[in-house]
Amino acid sequence: MGHSYIRRHLPFLTWGCLAILLLLIACQTVPFTQRKRLILVPESTERELGATTYQDILTNSKLSEDLEEVRRVKEIGMRIANVTDRPDYSWEFNVIDDNEVVNAFCLPGGKVAVYTGIMKVSSTDTELAVIIGHEIAHAIARHGAERMTQLLVVELGGMALEEALKKQTKKTIELGKVAYGAGTQLLFVLPYSRTHENEADRIGLIFMAKAGYDPHAAIDFWEKMEKEFGGQEPPEFLSTHPSSQRRIENLKKWLPEALKYYQS
């Protein structure tokens, strides 16, 4: 290959190598599952979006005044948060008073909210740990960042998240609610993929076990949910998830892994 050829094609080779380097930097691994995926959203900016979106949701919601209810969520949530190896997160737990919403979510940076509607179907602390562990797992695995990358391309023409937060704060917050499964007043909520849901189930099972909650309870909980909601339109927390039967089969498969971390 002659020197003139190299000089002529050097700019293209340089840009090509730079593109590959950027892809390698953006390619990350999901904890525990080791799945490779592409994320173009910086975690620091994602946390900024999480804090902004969380405050917006709390401002427009009625917070529970039931002190015992709030204490349960905060205590269980912090036990799980403490085993995620993310002391850099500014963990925060709140209960939103809305019995019609059977849902919970965790935004980037550890911003967690549990609706009273889902607390009605989680009678024990361990069952509540199943739910909170699952939602925290979504945040630790940065599933929302994967979806936010897609939404930025589709909705904001590929605008960088930092720029979107500065120029289109309101729209970016709405996109954040959709991407992170926190939208309850929107026309649609973007479902997590089957892969994301399976990962959140598996990682959540590990987190609850590490926090001292018996992971066997996850199977019991989903069997109860199948009996309670089977055959009718499922609530938000269930509608985008795998079928209860498939989920139970997967949890049984992952149980031995979780039990390695469990100490009652």
NUPANU-301230 format. One line per 5 residues: number of its first residue (from 1); their letters; for each residue z negated, x, y negated of N, C-alpha, C. Coordinates in Angstrom, 3 decimals, padded with zeros to 6 digits. Last residue first. Example, Ala and Ser with C-alpha at 12.3 -4.5 7.8 and 13.67 -1.06 7.14 Angstrom:
2
2) SA) -007.080/012.850/002.250/-007.140/013.670/001.060/-007.870/012.900/-000.030; -007.800/013.190/005.690/-007.800/012.300/004.500/-007.800/013.200/003.300 $
***
This chain:
264
264) SQYYK) -056.263/-030.426/015.284/-056.949/-031.616/014.760/-058.161/-031.207/013.931; -053.483/-028.631/014.729/-054.878/-028.460/015.081/-055.626/-029.620/014.454; -050.086/-027.919/015.308/-051.125/-028.936/015.144/-052.497/-028.467/015.611; -047.915/-026.369/015.767/-048.587/-026.186/014.479/-049.832/-027.042/014.329; -046.987/-027.197/018.153/-047.350/-025.781/018.048/-048.131/-025.513/016.769 $
259) LAEPL) -046.125/-029.755/017.689/-047.447/-029.584/018.285/-047.906/-028.125/018.266; -043.489/-029.432/016.826/-044.521/-029.764/015.848/-045.921/-029.497/016.391; -042.222/-028.912/019.297/-042.159/-027.929/018.212/-043.281/-028.176/017.209; -042.711/-031.298/020.719/-043.287/-030.031/021.190/-043.277/-028.941/020.120; -041.189/-033.201/019.048/-042.648/-033.217/019.126/-043.243/-031.901/019.634 $
254) WKKLN) -038.469/-033.439/019.138/-039.019/-032.424/018.231/-040.532/-032.296/018.336; -038.107/-035.527/020.940/-037.477/-034.242/021.234/-038.106/-033.119/020.402; -039.377/-037.581/019.630/-039.913/-037.152/020.930/-039.364/-035.775/021.306; -037.628/-037.794/017.483/-039.002/-037.366/017.245/-039.661/-036.893/018.548; -035.322/-038.784/018.764/-035.310/-037.457/018.142/-036.727/-036.930/017.932 $
249) EIRRQ) -036.226/-041.310/019.580/-035.747/-040.350/020.581/-035.769/-038.927/020.018; -036.745/-042.425/017.074/-037.843/-042.230/018.021/-037.456/-041.215/019.093; -034.125/-042.540/016.040/-035.149/-041.736/015.370/-036.294/-041.435/016.330; -032.942/-044.368/017.751/-032.440/-042.984/017.707/-033.478/-042.055/017.079; -034.507/-046.620/017.076/-034.481/-046.115/018.442/-034.008/-044.670/018.489 $
244) SSPHT) -033.990/-047.003/014.341/-035.343/-046.683/014.783/-035.351/-046.084/016.181; -031.082/-045.333/013.103/-031.704/-046.475/013.761/-033.062/-046.059/014.300; -031.564/-043.237/010.157/-031.028/-043.500/011.505/-031.704/-044.734/012.099; -031.606/-044.777/006.847/-032.094/-043.876/007.880/-031.416/-044.165/009.225; -031.244/-046.489/004.824/-030.321/-045.348/004.877/-030.676/-044.393/006.008 $
239) SLFEP) -033.267/-048.412/005.196/-031.865/-048.814/005.206/-030.889/-047.660/005.333; -035.934/-047.687/004.962/-035.331/-047.701/006.293/-033.811/-047.839/006.267; -036.641/-047.829/002.344/-037.066/-046.651/003.076/-036.384/-046.541/004.433; -035.710/-050.390/001.541/-035.045/-049.165/001.092/-035.375/-047.962/001.964; -035.909/-052.563/004.531/-036.220/-052.164/003.154/-035.571/-050.821/002.821 $
234) PEQGG) -033.317/-054.217/006.525/-034.412/-053.267/006.347/-034.680/-052.976/004.868; -032.846/-057.493/007.567/-032.366/-056.488/006.631/-033.506/-055.520/006.303; -033.838/-057.726/011.062/-033.706/-058.241/009.702/-033.257/-057.126/008.773; -034.071/-056.475/013.503/-033.363/-057.738/013.462/-033.259/-058.361/012.092; -037.206/-054.950/012.854/-036.044/-055.064/013.730/-035.403/-056.437/013.639 $
229) FEKEM) -039.544/-054.770/011.452/-038.326/-054.995/010.683/-037.072/-055.127/011.540; -041.562/-054.583/013.412/-041.792/-055.356/012.192/-040.505/-055.719/011.470; -040.582/-052.965/015.440/-041.034/-054.318/015.774/-041.125/-055.195/014.528; -040.060/-050.670/013.935/-038.961/-051.315/014.661/-039.338/-052.752/015.006; -042.591/-049.995/013.106/-041.614/-050.401/012.103/-040.429/-051.119/012.749 $
224) KEWFD) -043.701/-049.204/015.556/-044.265/-050.360/014.843/-043.266/-050.900/013.823; -042.155/-046.974/016.023/-042.091/-048.075/016.986/-042.642/-049.351/016.346; -042.974/-045.414/013.902/-041.599/-045.922/013.893/-041.381/-047.006/014.939; -045.668/-044.933/014.692/-045.360/-045.584/013.427/-043.965/-046.188/013.439; -045.450/-043.546/017.104/-046.115/-044.856/017.087/-045.734/-045.641/015.831 $
219) IAAHP) -044.230/-041.230/016.107/-043.520/-042.053/017.088/-044.111/-043.464/017.101; -046.251/-040.280/014.466/-044.935/-040.583/013.884/-044.142/-041.489/014.819; -048.377/-039.648/016.066/-048.461/-040.887/015.291/-047.126/-041.269/014.675; -047.989/-037.154/017.049/-047.695/-038.272/017.943/-047.620/-039.588/017.171; -049.008/-035.425/015.129/-047.598/-035.802/015.033/-047.180/-036.901/016.003 $
214) DYGAK) -052.027/-035.819/013.514/-051.431/-035.830/014.854/-049.973/-036.296/014.782; -052.565/-033.677/010.819/-052.326/-035.058/011.242/-051.559/-035.035/012.568; -052.807/-031.128/009.787/-053.892/-031.645/010.611/-053.760/-033.087/011.016; -050.737/-029.932/008.532/-051.784/-030.467/007.656/-052.930/-031.091/008.447; -049.034/-029.416/010.601/-049.691/-028.268/009.972/-050.853/-028.721/009.090 $
209) AMFIL) -048.150/-032.069/010.995/-048.898/-031.376/012.047/-049.677/-030.195/011.468; -046.743/-032.553/008.675/-047.930/-033.371/008.940/-048.793/-032.723/010.015; -044.714/-030.574/008.953/-045.647/-030.540/007.829/-046.910/-031.348/008.123; -043.348/-031.444/011.254/-044.010/-030.136/011.247/-045.061/-030.079/010.141; -042.351/-033.857/010.329/-043.209/-033.849/011.518/-044.006/-032.541/011.572 $
204) GIRDA) -040.681/-032.961/008.297/-041.861/-033.771/007.969/-042.860/-033.812/009.115; -038.695/-031.743/009.801/-039.546/-030.908/008.953/-040.816/-031.659/008.573; -037.641/-034.076/011.099/-038.103/-032.911/011.861/-039.063/-032.049/011.043; -036.999/-035.807/008.968/-037.876/-036.246/010.060/-038.484/-035.045/010.784; -035.247/-034.190/007.528/-036.498/-034.621/006.895/-037.493/-035.126/007.941 $
199) ENEHT) -033.157/-033.946/009.398/-033.902/-032.754/008.978/-035.235/-033.137/008.353; -032.294/-036.594/009.529/-032.817/-035.944/010.732/-033.647/-034.718/010.373; -031.407/-036.903/006.898/-032.499/-037.729/007.417/-033.127/-037.102/008.654; -029.306/-035.060/006.745/-030.471/-034.929/005.873/-031.664/-035.702/006.420; -027.548/-036.158/008.673/-028.069/-034.792/008.828/-029.332/-034.606/008.000 $
194) RSYPL) -026.912/-038.591/007.548/-027.653/-038.586/008.810/-028.276/-037.206/009.055; -027.488/-038.342/003.976/-026.646/-038.282/005.166/-027.524/-038.311/006.413; -028.989/-040.766/001.863/-028.983/-039.421/002.433/-028.103/-039.458/003.672; -027.106/-043.014/-000.161/-027.875/-042.733/001.053/-027.870/-041.247/001.378; -027.557/-043.738/-003.474/-026.734/-042.929/-002.575/-027.537/-042.580/-001.334 $
189) VFLLQ) -027.948/-046.941/-004.460/-028.696/-045.732/-004.166/-027.891/-044.959/-003.142; -026.761/-049.012/-007.153/-026.651/-048.444/-005.815/-027.587/-047.254/-005.690; -027.606/-049.985/-009.522/-026.681/-050.819/-008.758/-026.522/-050.293/-007.343; -031.183/-049.411/-009.939/-029.771/-049.072/-010.077/-028.901/-050.012/-009.249; -033.827/-049.561/-009.651/-033.246/-050.533/-010.566/-031.742/-050.301/-010.745 $
184) TGAGY) -034.499/-047.521/-008.016/-034.827/-048.865/-007.541/-034.215/-049.935/-008.441; -033.988/-044.245/-007.069/-033.461/-045.361/-007.845/-033.825/-046.701/-007.253; -034.617/-042.002/-005.690/-035.694/-042.606/-006.464/-035.229/-043.825/-007.248; -032.967/-040.247/-004.299/-033.482/-041.430/-003.615/-034.593/-042.131/-004.346; -031.793/-038.224/-005.679/-033.062/-037.928/-005.022/-033.729/-039.165/-004.427 $
179) AVKGL) -029.457/-039.298/-006.761/-029.361/-038.138/-005.869/-030.633/-037.916/-005.068; -030.459/-041.373/-008.413/-029.578/-041.670/-007.277/-029.606/-040.531/-006.267; -031.943/-039.936/-010.255/-032.589/-040.995/-009.476/-031.773/-041.324/-008.230; -029.904/-038.317/-011.318/-031.008/-037.712/-010.581/-031.733/-038.731/-009.720; -028.404/-040.174/-012.668/-027.793/-039.501/-011.512/-028.879/-038.857/-010.653 $
174) EITKK) -030.280/-040.747/-014.648/-029.854/-041.811/-013.732/-029.215/-041.220/-012.482; -030.379/-038.241/-015.889/-031.592/-038.783/-015.270/-031.226/-039.877/-014.270; -027.768/-038.124/-016.872/-028.200/-037.154/-015.877/-029.452/-037.623/-015.161; -027.800/-040.136/-018.782/-026.946/-040.286/-017.603/-027.366/-039.330/-016.495; -029.673/-038.996/-020.587/-029.903/-040.311/-019.978/-029.089/-040.488/-018.699 $
169) TQKKL) -028.481/-036.464/-021.296/-029.785/-036.552/-020.648/-029.982/-037.876/-019.920; -026.091/-034.974/-021.874/-026.080/-036.341/-021.359/-027.371/-036.615/-020.599; -026.667/-032.434/-022.934/-025.680/-033.285/-023.589/-025.737/-034.751/-023.152; -028.703/-031.264/-021.388/-028.725/-031.153/-022.854/-027.847/-032.204/-023.516; -028.016/-031.820/-018.785/-029.334/-032.210/-019.250/-029.420/-032.201/-020.775 $
164) AEELA) -025.497/-030.618/-018.676/-025.603/-032.076/-018.556/-026.950/-032.567/-019.073; -026.137/-027.938/-018.790/-025.377/-028.525/-019.885/-025.505/-030.044/-019.880; -027.451/-027.681/-016.334/-028.140/-027.325/-017.577/-027.469/-027.988/-018.774; -025.416/-028.424/-014.535/-026.591/-029.281/-014.687/-027.338/-028.974/-015.983; -022.006/-028.249/-015.667/-023.199/-027.611/-015.123/-024.426/-028.464/-015.427 $
159) MGGLE) -019.500/-030.603/-014.842/-020.377/-030.039/-015.870/-021.613/-029.430/-015.212; -017.746/-031.911/-013.177/-018.095/-030.537/-012.848/-018.971/-029.861/-013.877; -017.560/-034.517/-014.189/-016.420/-033.614/-014.251/-016.749/-032.160/-014.005; -019.634/-036.193/-013.711/-019.647/-035.462/-014.975/-018.565/-034.388/-015.030; -019.129/-037.419/-011.229/-019.504/-038.236/-012.385/-019.392/-037.506/-013.720 $
154) VVLLQ) -018.260/-035.376/-009.410/-017.608/-036.690/-009.470/-017.857/-037.393/-010.799; -019.880/-033.139/-009.907/-018.428/-032.986/-009.837/-017.743/-034.332/-010.063; -022.395/-034.258/-009.788/-021.976/-033.570/-011.012/-020.464/-033.429/-011.062; -022.470/-035.177/-007.161/-022.443/-036.140/-008.254/-022.000/-035.500/-009.573; -022.593/-032.772/-005.697/-021.458/-033.679/-005.515/-021.333/-034.641/-006.699 $
149) TMREA) -025.046/-031.792/-006.609/-023.840/-030.993/-006.789/-022.604/-031.880/-006.684; -026.747/-033.726/-005.650/-026.565/-033.615/-007.091/-025.323/-032.800/-007.410; -026.724/-033.221/-002.949/-026.089/-034.448/-003.427/-025.838/-034.385/-004.929; -028.097/-030.792/-002.932/-026.772/-030.886/-002.306/-026.026/-032.100/-002.855; -030.449/-031.572/-004.106/-029.602/-030.616/-004.818/-028.193/-030.603/-004.232 $
144) GHRAI) -031.596/-033.194/-002.162/-031.123/-033.798/-003.399/-030.193/-032.878/-004.171; -032.417/-031.345/-000.271/-031.316/-032.254/000.051/-030.735/-032.882/-001.210; -034.330/-029.309/-000.187/-033.413/-029.420/-001.328/-032.173/-030.266/-000.996; -036.400/-029.091/001.533/-035.074/-028.750/002.066/-033.990/-028.818/000.986; -038.379/-030.080/-000.113/-038.445/-028.676/000.303/-037.098/-028.210/000.832 $
139) AHAIE) -037.535/-032.776/-000.312/-037.593/-031.924/-001.500/-037.596/-030.443/-001.128; -037.707/-033.712/002.323/-036.442/-033.813/001.596/-036.418/-032.842/000.416; -040.456/-033.311/002.760/-039.475/-032.500/003.501/-038.105/-032.546/002.831; -041.562/-035.318/001.249/-041.749/-033.935/000.806/-040.745/-033.021/001.498; -040.829/-037.466/002.914/-040.279/-037.358/001.562/-040.431/-035.949/001.001 $
134) HGIIV) -042.283/-036.902/005.275/-040.827/-037.062/005.312/-040.224/-036.859/003.928; -044.916/-036.946/004.337/-044.358/-035.722/004.922/-042.843/-035.747/004.950; -045.165/-039.612/003.608/-045.221/-038.579/002.567/-044.633/-037.268/003.087; -044.932/-040.835/006.190/-044.043/-041.181/005.084/-043.994/-040.072/004.050; -046.992/-039.648/007.662/-045.616/-039.657/008.191/-044.631/-039.866/007.039 $
129) ALETD) -049.209/-040.266/006.135/-048.789/-038.857/006.208/-047.368/-038.731/006.767; -049.474/-042.919/006.727/-049.077/-042.562/005.365/-048.607/-041.106/005.315; -050.373/-042.602/009.324/-049.092/-043.268/009.089/-048.572/-042.955/007.687; -052.830/-041.379/008.769/-051.818/-040.648/009.538/-050.444/-041.267/009.359; -054.264/-043.365/007.461/-053.907/-042.149/006.735/-052.801/-041.382/007.449 $
124) TSSVK) -052.951/-046.658/008.267/-053.834/-045.514/008.469/-053.360/-044.321/007.640; -051.021/-048.569/007.591/-052.433/-048.950/007.534/-053.385/-047.761/007.659; -048.338/-049.123/006.147/-048.917/-047.879/006.672/-050.430/-047.997/006.562; -047.481/-051.345/004.902/-047.074/-051.211/006.312/-047.552/-049.885/006.914; -048.437/-051.071/002.372/-048.846/-052.262/003.110/-048.505/-052.156/004.596 $
119) MIGTY) -047.138/-048.946/001.353/-048.518/-048.728/001.774/-049.034/-049.910/002.582; -044.790/-049.972/000.524/-044.762/-049.231/001.787/-046.171/-048.916/002.270; -045.631/-051.281/-001.821/-044.944/-052.021/-000.771/-044.938/-051.296/000.556; -046.559/-049.408/-003.565/-047.560/-050.169/-002.818/-046.921/-050.959/-001.683; -044.760/-046.320/-003.382/-044.849/-047.714/-003.828/-045.855/-048.463/-002.956 $
114) VAVKG) -045.406/-043.089/-004.397/-045.449/-044.004/-003.255/-045.605/-045.411/-003.804; -044.046/-040.082/-005.574/-044.491/-041.448/-005.883/-044.396/-042.288/-004.620; -044.224/-036.667/-006.555/-044.228/-037.674/-005.489/-044.704/-039.027/-006.021; -042.884/-033.748/-007.289/-043.249/-034.979/-008.001/-043.095/-036.167/-007.050; -042.145/-031.084/-006.591/-043.321/-031.726/-006.004/-043.806/-032.964/-006.715 $
109) GPLCF) -039.812/-029.979/-007.415/-041.023/-029.481/-008.049/-042.278/-030.162/-007.572; -037.785/-032.914/-007.133/-037.925/-031.451/-007.164/-039.175/-031.007/-007.924; -039.533/-035.844/-005.854/-038.542/-035.195/-006.700/-038.782/-033.691/-006.719; -039.935/-038.008/-003.281/-040.450/-036.749/-003.800/-039.323/-036.073/-004.565; -040.806/-041.477/-002.642/-039.861/-040.394/-002.911/-040.605/-039.149/-003.376 $
104) ANVVE) -040.768/-044.644/-000.949/-041.503/-043.512/-001.506/-040.465/-042.439/-001.799; -040.886/-048.238/-000.318/-040.220/-046.948/-000.489/-041.211/-045.903/-000.998; -040.464/-051.219/-000.687/-040.994/-050.518/000.483/-040.343/-049.143/000.502; -041.151/-053.217/-003.257/-040.415/-051.978/-002.974/-041.105/-051.240/-001.840; -042.852/-055.280/-003.687/-041.509/-055.626/-003.226/-040.704/-054.393/-002.837 $
99) NDDIV) -045.167/-054.360/-004.794/-045.205/-054.720/-003.375/-043.835/-055.071/-002.809; -045.885/-052.006/-006.874/-044.748/-052.906/-006.668/-044.650/-053.209/-005.184; -047.290/-049.644/-008.522/-047.703/-050.983/-008.098/-046.491/-051.914/-008.053; -047.104/-046.400/-007.383/-046.471/-047.400/-008.233/-046.753/-048.779/-007.669; -049.144/-043.629/-007.425/-048.856/-044.870/-006.700/-048.283/-045.872/-007.693 $
94) NFEWS) -048.500/-040.079/-007.436/-048.829/-041.338/-008.094/-048.470/-042.512/-007.189; -048.984/-036.621/-007.608/-048.889/-037.795/-006.739/-049.328/-039.041/-007.513; -047.675/-033.376/-007.945/-048.224/-034.549/-008.619/-047.971/-035.774/-007.742; -047.394/-029.871/-008.114/-047.527/-031.076/-007.310/-048.209/-032.191/-008.091; -045.411/-027.764/-009.109/-046.453/-028.473/-009.866/-046.646/-029.838/-009.211 $
89) YDPRD) -044.825/-025.010/-006.928/-044.530/-026.387/-007.321/-045.708/-026.957/-008.114; -045.802/-022.641/-006.041/-045.130/-022.609/-007.339/-044.741/-024.012/-007.808; -046.635/-022.950/-003.505/-047.674/-023.029/-004.542/-047.082/-023.005/-005.947; -045.291/-023.727/-000.945/-044.702/-023.825/-002.286/-045.801/-023.989/-003.331; -045.991/-023.991/001.727/-045.742/-022.650/001.187/-044.998/-022.699/-000.141 $
84) TVNAI) -046.801/-026.371/002.725/-045.354/-026.204/002.518/-044.986/-024.820/002.018; -049.417/-027.002/002.870/-048.861/-026.291/004.031/-047.356/-026.043/003.885; -050.103/-028.429/000.605/-050.719/-027.114/000.796/-050.163/-026.341/001.979; -048.882/-030.902/000.941/-048.325/-029.953/-000.026/-048.842/-028.538/000.218; -050.678/-032.109/002.724/-049.330/-031.751/003.183/-048.710/-030.721/002.245 $
79) RMGIE) -052.868/-032.386/001.057/-053.031/-031.713/002.358/-051.671/-031.258/002.891; -051.762/-033.846/-001.022/-052.124/-032.450/-001.259/-052.357/-031.697/000.040; -051.366/-036.372/000.270/-050.254/-035.620/-000.291/-050.580/-034.162/-000.492; -053.967/-037.156/000.880/-053.007/-036.911/001.967/-051.854/-036.055/001.465; -054.948/-037.358/-001.777/-055.604/-036.513/-000.785/-054.644/-036.157/000.351 $
74) KVRRV) -053.201/-039.164/-003.025/-053.366/-037.813/-003.560/-053.977/-036.867/-002.534; -053.492/-041.453/-001.414/-052.176/-040.827/-001.567/-052.312/-039.387/-002.050; -056.263/-041.991/-001.736/-055.661/-041.750/-000.415/-054.347/-040.981/-000.533; -056.471/-042.476/-004.502/-057.169/-041.341/-003.890/-056.561/-040.978/-002.545; -055.005/-044.835/-004.751/-054.516/-043.623/-005.412/-055.160/-042.385/-004.791 $
69) EELDE) -056.701/-046.544/-003.336/-055.295/-046.397/-002.940/-054.727/-045.087/-003.490; -059.001/-046.387/-004.879/-059.044/-045.953/-003.480/-057.636/-045.701/-002.958; -058.163/-047.482/-007.328/-058.601/-046.092/-007.265/-058.627/-045.550/-005.829; -055.678/-049.350/-008.335/-056.564/-049.315/-007.178/-056.956/-047.855/-006.929; -053.789/-049.494/-010.170/-055.147/-049.317/-010.694/-056.180/-049.316/-009.577 $
64) SLKSN) -050.538/-048.100/-010.081/-051.626/-048.808/-009.403/-052.964/-048.483/-010.055; -048.295/-048.450/-012.834/-049.043/-047.609/-011.907/-050.220/-048.392/-011.327; -045.230/-049.784/-013.352/-046.647/-050.117/-013.428/-047.391/-049.292/-012.384; -042.649/-047.907/-015.052/-043.244/-048.536/-013.875/-044.695/-048.887/-014.156; -041.584/-046.299/-016.972/-040.996/-047.630/-016.808/-041.531/-048.365/-015.580 $
59) TLIDQ) -042.950/-043.940/-016.714/-043.025/-044.644/-017.989/-042.548/-046.090/-017.851; -042.133/-043.105/-014.186/-043.520/-043.520/-014.388/-043.676/-044.333/-015.673; -039.425/-042.456/-014.715/-039.767/-043.508/-013.747/-041.180/-044.018/-013.980; -039.702/-040.372/-016.570/-038.945/-041.572/-016.940/-039.305/-042.737/-016.017; -041.042/-038.497/-015.060/-041.707/-039.068/-016.227/-041.033/-040.355/-016.666 $
54) YTTAG) -039.008/-037.936/-013.190/-040.300/-038.472/-012.749/-041.021/-039.157/-013.905; -037.037/-036.790/-014.777/-036.761/-038.041/-014.072/-038.058/-038.729/-013.663; -038.347/-034.439/-015.597/-037.848/-035.407/-016.588/-037.639/-036.776/-015.953; -038.875/-033.172/-013.155/-039.982/-033.514/-014.044/-039.566/-034.585/-015.051; -036.241/-032.850/-012.162/-037.245/-033.593/-011.411/-038.386/-034.062/-012.298 $
49) LERET) -035.066/-031.199/-014.061/-034.553/-032.553/-013.890/-035.581/-033.415/-013.173; -036.598/-028.937/-013.549/-036.628/-029.536/-014.885/-036.147/-030.977/-014.829; -035.790/-028.421/-010.951/-037.184/-028.805/-011.195/-037.331/-029.458/-012.566; -033.163/-027.672/-011.438/-033.421/-028.848/-010.613/-034.851/-029.345/-010.835; -033.541/-025.332/-012.790/-032.975/-026.466/-013.520/-033.216/-027.756/-012.763 $
44) SEPVL) -034.546/-023.789/-010.696/-035.333/-023.950/-011.915/-034.850/-025.152/-012.724; -032.466/-023.808/-008.827/-033.710/-024.516/-008.518/-034.555/-024.734/-009.769; -029.113/-024.560/-009.784/-030.251/-023.631/-009.808/-031.561/-024.375/-009.604; -026.704/-025.897/-007.726/-027.689/-026.283/-008.736/-028.854/-025.292/-008.705; -025.041/-025.534/-005.651/-024.627/-024.924/-006.911/-025.592/-025.240/-008.048 $
39) ILRKR) -025.275/-024.951/-002.280/-025.949/-025.589/-003.414/-025.573/-024.828/-004.679; -024.181/-025.349/000.997/-023.815/-024.851/-000.322/-024.540/-025.645/-001.399; -025.883/-024.334/004.025/-025.248/-025.330/003.155/-025.024/-024.710/001.780; -026.902/-023.897/007.385/-026.315/-023.308/006.185/-025.663/-024.405/005.353; -029.956/-024.589/009.028/-028.592/-025.037/008.683/-028.137/-024.374/007.391 $
34) QTFPV) -032.513/-024.048/009.911/-031.586/-022.920/009.725/-030.140/-023.357/009.457; -034.679/-025.651/010.258/-033.470/-026.017/010.997/-032.419/-024.922/010.934; -036.685/-024.147/008.738/-036.928/-024.626/010.097/-035.630/-024.954/010.864; -035.017/-024.629/005.611/-036.180/-024.170/006.390/-036.276/-024.882/007.736; -031.550/-024.045/005.285/-032.612/-025.048/005.305/-033.787/-024.517/006.130 $
29) TQCAI) -030.072/-021.531/003.330/-030.486/-021.962/004.661/-031.635/-022.952/004.559; -027.166/-021.396/001.145/-028.579/-021.271/001.459/-028.872/-021.841/002.839; -024.779/-020.178/-000.943/-024.979/-020.633/000.432/-026.430/-020.365/000.833; -024.638/-018.897/-003.358/-024.950/-020.331/-003.361/-025.215/-020.875/-001.967; -023.934/-016.345/-002.569/-025.191/-016.537/-003.281/-025.624/-017.996/-003.197 $
24) LLLLI) -021.458/-016.870/-001.438/-022.502/-016.299/-000.601/-023.875/-016.491/-001.233; -020.089/-017.790/-003.674/-020.293/-018.701/-002.549/-021.414/-018.203/-001.642; -020.062/-015.460/-005.195/-020.767/-016.638/-005.699/-021.064/-017.628/-004.582; -018.441/-013.864/-003.541/-019.817/-013.461/-003.820/-020.643/-014.651/-004.292; -016.026/-015.247/-003.681/-016.700/-015.114/-002.380/-018.165/-014.771/-002.577 $
19) ALCGW) -015.477/-014.877/-006.393/-015.645/-016.233/-005.864/-016.387/-016.207/-004.532; -015.209/-012.110/-006.473/-016.274/-012.744/-007.232/-016.555/-014.147/-006.707; -012.929/-011.764/-004.917/-014.185/-011.192/-004.446/-015.374/-011.829/-005.157; -011.101/-013.075/-006.598/-011.317/-013.545/-005.233/-012.637/-013.050/-004.680; -011.196/-011.515/-008.872/-011.640/-012.902/-008.950/-011.924/-013.476/-007.564 $
14) TLFPL) -010.155/-009.126/-007.722/-011.479/-009.150/-008.342/-012.032/-010.561/-008.401; -007.621/-009.867/-006.880/-008.571/-009.400/-005.885/-009.996/-009.474/-006.434; -006.522/-010.460/-009.349/-006.655/-011.535/-008.359/-007.669/-011.148/-007.287; -006.605/-007.922/-010.612/-007.315/-009.071/-011.193/-007.544/-010.191/-010.182; -004.975/-006.359/-008.743/-006.405/-006.122/-008.899/-007.141/-007.309/-009.530 $
9) HRRIY) -002.259/-006.459/-008.477/-003.018/-007.536/-007.845/-004.524/-007.395/-008.029; -001.357/-004.216/-009.854/-000.771/-005.502/-010.178/-001.630/-006.654/-009.646; -002.746/-002.127/-008.624/-003.000/-002.419/-010.030/-002.524/-003.816/-010.398; -001.640/-002.330/-006.039/-003.072/-002.574/-006.211/-003.391/-002.932/-007.648; 001.011/-001.673/-006.600/000.705/-002.983/-005.986/-000.761/-003.336/-006.223 $
4) SHGM) 000.745/000.923/-007.530/001.257/-000.097/-008.444/000.940/-001.498/-007.922; -000.085/002.320/-005.267/-001.031/002.131/-006.370/-000.578/001.030/-007.322; 000.969/000.754/-002.124/001.104/001.619/-003.273/000.106/001.307/-004.365; 000.000/000.856/001.192/000.000/000.000/000.000/000.000/000.891/-001.241 $
***
